[in-house]
């Protein structure tokens, strides 16, 4: 009986203490958007986007960007007048840091304008293989890399944006360095692997993925026009971001990523502005 009484007293103390502890931690509070903004604005923001311009690295089959100044500040500047600054841009959708919607590879799936805005702010997971890519430029990420990330950080959350860090973006904006082609014209840059992508999209149910190279597939595959990995990602009716930057400045876990891009009707792709909010 005495032991039972002690247990009951302990339970009573716990029941009395938990509400005060929870309140002190903010548990159960309705966090207003205003308060959320006050918290977020104190965090560090990291731009994950390259500045684009004519001459930047891009897929071999695309033309270079063209720009024309239509209006300039000074009298007579530009073609159409003066007093303000306006340019005309001619570029492919897959230019610079850009979004690839499912319809980019798969007819009938979502175009850029059909991607829900709720898919544009996501937990950010960064799987770091940059040292392995430095030793082997043909490196493809493995399930062991993913399992090691999860051993340190816990399961990759559903709905996350998973980025592969290779530090290949440090070669930007040199097209030759990005392609890293040998004397036979075979490109050598790292990429994803099908087992990893299947694990992330089918088991962990991630929302999107991204990388620093021009392609999802490694260079030795794209040199043979093999894009099986990009096809797989887009067949999941999910989008991806290519040519990310500054992944070395964000943690492997705990950050948020904000992915923004224009909304062209039936759009096959477009330059994106991507940034991380650090914890």
Protein Blocks (a to p, Z undefined) as FASTA:
>chain_A
ZZmmmmmmmmmmmmmmmmmmmmmnopoiacdfklmmmmmmmpccddfbdcddehiacdfk
bccdddddfbdfbghiajkbghiacddddddfbgcjddddfklmmghiacfklpcfklmc
ccdddddfklmmmmmmkbccdfklmmmmmmmnopadehiacdddehlmmmpccfklmnop
afkopacdddddfklmmmmmmmnopabdcdfbfbfbdfklmmnopakkmmmmmmnopacd
ehiahklmpcfbhpacdddddddehiabdcdddddddZZ
